[in-house]
Amino acid sequence: MHNHTIEQLKSKKQAIVKFVMDKSSGKKIGKVDLAPDLFERDVNYILDYLIQSAEFNSPLLFADFTAWLTDLLVNLKIEPDHVRLSYDFIREGIENHIDHTGILEEYFELSREAFNLPPILDMETMLAPENDLQGKYIRHLVNGDRHLARNLIMDAFHSGKKIKDIYMNVFAPAQRMIGYLWQTNKISVAQEHYATAVTQLIMSELYPHIFHDTQFNGLKMAGVAIGSELHELAIRMVTDFFEMDGWDSYFYGANMPVQSIMKTLDQGKFDLLALSVTMMVHLNEMKKIITEIRRQERFKTVKILVGGNPLNVDPNLWKTLGADGTAKNADLAINVANTWFNIS
């Protein structure tokens, strides 16, 4: 993406927003007449995400955001055609206010698929069967049954279920489904936060069992989440997987400033830094951290592995960020790292 186009998008953003508001008011699009402030906020969000996607030269990121936003708005009773028309007005506003709009064509064309949504399902249809471990666990979380959720997992573990299996086949898909249930207005944000907290508590109870029969390989890794503490669960799972695979692993949570990360790398003499990002808005912070680490000669041997939803959406994004590689899940992260360090 040309930097000139991105800078024009930034400088002309409010003019484009006004254009979209005026066009939408005439067509009564997206309840703009009933809630103009909310409509204007959403148009600003769309342009902000378009700008950030363009900064990372990734139409895939913008298409993923569009799918998420369309799903959310449809579940708030906004017609999909209204969302599509809003995008058409944004596209028209951009054409009226900036040069070289053809550069953005791929971004909008790829996003159009998001407007063809499948029918909205009820929650029971979305979930795994009730007699399935994952299905039972999610239902306990949604119902606020912390003790039942905990007993279900611990009983499965003591009956021979491996911790890796619980992480990969219960916790990880459960968290994705909980997030989707919130997105589709099936549960509240309080229920989403509660579900995450319960999973963290159960992981803490399982943690001492990770060390049984582990043969350490002499390598050290640090795991850090970029962004808020509510999005640190994935990197915690990854860090635990490294521990189970013989690495001396350290989980540092979220919101660590770059200077603190570098101080940690200095003190710990780490071989690998794993960074996780859940939301696209935190990609610039991830890139800033990686860029600063790369500037330091003393960290030239530290491998940087990145992961999270934006990296899953655009598998080539790790190159733009300046990392050494990416992995879609904890299991694959182990494979990538072990290949780097010649561990069979």
C-alpha positions in Angstrom: 0.0 0.0 0.0 1.3 3.5 -0.9 2.1 5.6 2.1 0.5 8.6 0.4 -2.8 6.8 0.2 -2.7 5.9 3.8 -1.9 9.4 4.9 -4.7 10.8 2.8 -7.1 8.3 4.4 -6.1 9.6 7.8 -6.3 13.3 6.9 -9.6 13.0 5.1 -11.2 10.5 7.5 -13.7 13.0 9.1 -14.7 14.3 5.7 -15.4 10.8 4.5 -17.4 10.1 7.8 -19.5 13.2 7.1 -20.2 12.1 3.5 -21.3 8.6 4.7 -23.5 10.1 7.4 -25.2 12.4 4.9 -25.8 9.6 2.4 -27.0 7.2 5.0 -29.5 9.7 6.5 -31.2 10.1 3.2 -31.5 6.3 2.8 -32.3 5.6 6.5 -29.5 3.1 6.6 -28.4 1.2 9.8 -30.8 3.1 12.1 -28.7 6.3 11.6 -31.8 8.4 12.3 -32.4 6.6 15.7 -28.8 6.5 16.9 -26.6 8.8 14.8 -23.8 8.8 17.4 -23.5 5.1 17.3 -23.7 5.0 13.6 -20.9 7.6 13.3 -18.8 5.6 15.8 -19.1 2.5 13.6 -18.2 4.3 10.4 -15.1 5.6 12.2 -14.3 2.1 13.4 -14.5 0.8 9.8 -12.2 3.5 8.5 -9.7 2.9 11.4 -9.6 -0.8 10.6 -9.2 -0.1 6.9 -6.3 2.2 7.6 -4.6 -0.3 9.9 -5.1 -3.1 7.4 -3.6 -1.0 4.7 -0.6 -0.1 6.9 0.1 -3.9 7.2 -0.7 -4.4 3.5 -3.4 -7.0 4.4 -6.8 -7.0 2.7 -7.4 -10.3 4.6 -7.4 -8.4 8.0 -10.0 -5.9 6.7 -12.2 -8.8 5.4 -12.0 -10.6 8.8 -12.9 -7.4 10.6 -15.8 -6.9 8.2 -17.1 -10.4 8.8 -16.9 -9.8 12.6 -18.6 -6.5 12.4 -21.4 -7.7 10.1 -22.1 -10.7 12.4 -22.2 -8.4 15.4 -24.5 -5.8 13.8 -26.9 -8.5 12.3 -27.3 -9.9 15.7 -28.2 -6.4 16.9 -31.0 -6.4 14.3 -29.2 -4.4 11.6 -30.0 -5.6 8.1 -27.0 -7.1 6.3 -28.0 -5.0 3.2 -27.7 -1.9 5.4 -24.1 -2.9 6.4 -23.3 -3.5 2.7 -24.7 -0.1 1.7 -22.7 1.6 4.5 -19.5 0.1 3.0 -20.6 1.2 -0.5 -21.0 4.8 0.8 -17.6 4.6 2.5 -16.1 3.4 -0.7 -17.8 6.3 -2.6 -16.6 8.8 0.0 -13.0 7.6 -0.3 -13.3 7.9 -4.1 -14.5 11.5 -3.7 -11.8 12.6 -1.3 -8.5 10.8 -2.0 -6.3 9.9 -5.0 -5.4 6.4 -6.3 -8.4 4.7 -4.9 -7.8 1.6 -7.1 -5.2 0.6 -4.5 -8.1 -0.1 -2.1 -10.2 -2.1 -4.5 -9.0 -5.5 -3.2 -9.8 -4.5 0.4 -13.5 -3.8 -0.4 -13.9 -6.7 -2.9 -12.6 -9.3 -0.4 -14.9 -7.9 2.3 -18.1 -8.2 0.2 -18.2 -12.0 1.0 -18.9 -11.1 4.6 -22.4 -9.7 3.7 -23.6 -13.1 2.6 -24.1 -14.5 6.1 -25.7 -17.9 6.9 -28.9 -17.9 9.0 -28.5 -17.0 12.6 -28.5 -20.2 14.8 -29.7 -20.6 18.3 -27.1 -21.3 21.0 -27.9 -25.0 21.4 -27.3 -25.5 17.7 -23.9 -23.8 17.8 -22.5 -25.8 20.7 -20.9 -29.2 20.7 -23.2 -32.1 21.8 -24.2 -32.0 25.5 -22.7 -35.5 26.0 -19.3 -34.3 24.7 -16.7 -33.0 27.1 -16.3 -29.7 25.3 -20.1 -29.3 25.0 -20.6 -30.0 28.7 -17.8 -27.6 29.7 -19.1 -24.7 27.6 -22.6 -25.1 29.0 -21.3 -25.0 32.6 -19.4 -21.8 31.8 -22.4 -20.1 30.2 -24.6 -21.2 33.1 -22.1 -19.8 35.6 -21.5 -23.3 37.2 -17.8 -22.9 38.1 -17.7 -25.9 40.4 -19.3 -28.2 37.8 -16.9 -26.9 35.2 -13.9 -27.5 37.4 -15.1 -31.0 38.5 -15.7 -32.0 34.9 -12.2 -31.2 33.9 -10.4 -32.6 36.9 -12.4 -35.8 36.7 -11.4 -36.1 33.0 -7.8 -35.5 33.9 -7.8 -38.0 36.8 -9.4 -40.5 34.4 -6.5 -40.4 32.1 -7.2 -37.4 29.8 -3.9 -35.7 28.9 -3.4 -32.0 29.8 -2.5 -31.3 26.2 -5.7 -32.9 25.0 -7.7 -30.8 27.5 -6.0 -27.6 26.4 -6.3 -28.3 22.6 -9.7 -30.0 22.5 -11.6 -28.4 25.4 -10.2 -25.1 26.6 -9.1 -23.6 23.2 -12.3 -24.3 21.3 -14.4 -23.4 24.3 -12.8 -20.0 24.5 -13.4 -19.4 20.8 -17.0 -20.4 21.1 -17.5 -18.2 24.2 -16.1 -15.3 22.2 -18.5 -16.1 19.3 -21.5 -16.4 21.6 -20.7 -12.9 22.9 -20.2 -11.6 19.4 -23.6 -13.0 18.3 -25.3 -11.5 21.3 -26.1 -14.9 22.9 -24.2 -14.1 26.2 -23.2 -10.9 28.0 -19.7 -9.5 28.3 -19.9 -10.5 32.0 -20.5 -14.1 31.1 -17.5 -14.0 28.7 -15.2 -12.6 31.3 -16.5 -15.1 33.9 -15.8 -18.0 31.5 -12.2 -16.9 30.9 -11.6 -16.5 34.6 -12.9 -20.0 35.3 -10.7 -21.5 32.6 -7.7 -19.7 34.1 -8.5 -21.0 37.6 -8.7 -24.6 36.3 -5.4 -24.2 34.3 -3.8 -23.1 37.6 -5.0 -26.2 39.3 -3.6 -28.4 36.4 -0.3 -26.5 36.3 1.6 -28.5 39.0 0.9 -31.7 37.0 2.7 -30.3 34.0 6.1 -31.0 35.6 5.6 -34.7 36.0 8.1 -36.7 33.9 9.3 -33.6 32.0 12.8 -33.9 30.7 14.3 -30.4 30.2 16.2 -29.6 27.0 18.2 -26.7 28.4 16.3 -24.0 26.4 14.3 -21.1 27.8 11.3 -19.3 26.4 9.2 -16.3 27.5 5.6 -15.8 26.7 3.9 -12.4 26.5 0.5 -11.2 25.4 0.1 -7.9 23.6 -2.9 -5.9 24.8 -5.2 -6.4 27.7 -5.0 -9.0 30.4 -8.3 -10.5 29.2 -6.5 -11.8 26.1 -3.6 -13.6 27.8 -5.1 -17.1 28.0 -3.8 -18.2 24.6 -0.2 -17.4 25.2 -0.5 -19.0 28.7 -1.5 -22.2 27.0 1.4 -21.9 24.6 3.8 -21.3 27.4 2.5 -24.4 29.3 2.9 -26.5 26.1 6.6 -25.5 25.9 7.0 -26.5 29.6 5.5 -29.9 28.9 7.8 -30.3 25.9 10.9 -29.8 28.0 11.5 -26.0 27.8 12.1 -23.8 30.8 9.2 -21.5 30.2 8.1 -18.2 31.7 4.6 -16.7 31.4 4.7 -12.9 31.8 1.0 -12.1 31.1 0.0 -9.0 29.2 0.7 -5.3 28.9 4.4 -5.5 29.4 6.2 -2.3 28.0 9.0 -3.0 25.6 11.7 -1.8 28.0 10.4 -4.3 30.6 10.5 -7.1 28.0 14.0 -6.3 27.0 15.1 -6.2 30.7 13.5 -9.6 31.1 15.4 -11.0 28.1 18.6 -9.6 29.5 18.1 -11.1 32.9 16.8 -14.5 31.8 19.0 -15.2 28.8 16.1 -16.5 26.8 16.4 -18.4 23.6 12.8 -17.7 22.4 10.3 -15.0 22.8 6.7 -15.9 22.0 4.3 -13.0 21.5 0.5 -13.3 21.2 -2.0 -10.8 19.9 -5.8 -11.2 19.8 -7.0 -8.0 18.3 -5.8 -6.2 15.2 -5.6 -2.9 17.1 -2.6 -4.2 19.0 -0.5 -5.1 15.9 1.3 -1.8 15.9 2.4 -2.4 19.5 3.6 -5.9 18.6 5.6 -4.4 15.6 7.1 -1.7 17.9 8.2 -4.3 20.4 9.8 -6.5 17.7 11.5 -3.6 16.0 13.0 -2.4 19.2 14.3 -5.8 20.1 15.8 -6.3 16.7 17.7 -3.0 17.1 19.7 -4.5 20.0 22.7 -6.5 19.0 22.6 -8.5 22.2 19.3 -10.1 21.2 20.4 -11.2 17.7 20.2 -14.9 18.7 16.7 -14.6 20.3 14.1 -16.2 18.1 10.7 -14.4 18.0 7.6 -16.5 17.4 4.2 -14.7 17.0 0.7 -15.9 17.0 -3.0 -15.0 17.5 -6.1 -14.4 15.5 -4.6 -11.7 13.1 -1.7 -14.1 12.3 -4.2 -16.9 11.6 -6.2 -14.6 9.3 -3.1 -13.5 7.4 -0.4 -16.2 7.5 2.2 -13.8 6.0 1.8 -11.1 8.6 4.7 -12.3 10.6 7.1 -11.1 7.9 5.7 -7.6 8.1 6.0 -7.6 11.8 9.7 -8.7 11.6 9.3 -11.9 13.5 11.0 -15.3 12.7 7.8 -17.2 12.2 4.2 -17.9 13.3 2.1 -20.9 14.4 -1.7 -21.4 14.5 -1.8 -23.2 17.8 0.3 -24.4 20.7 1.2 -27.8 19.1 2.4 -26.2 15.9 4.4 -23.6 18.0 6.3 -26.4 19.6 7.1 -27.9 16.2 8.3 -24.6 14.8 10.5 -23.8 17.8 12.0 -27.3 17.9 12.9 -27.1 14.3 14.7 -23.8 14.8 16.7 -25.3 17.7 17.3 -28.8 16.1 15.3 -30.7 18.7 13.9 -33.9 17.5 
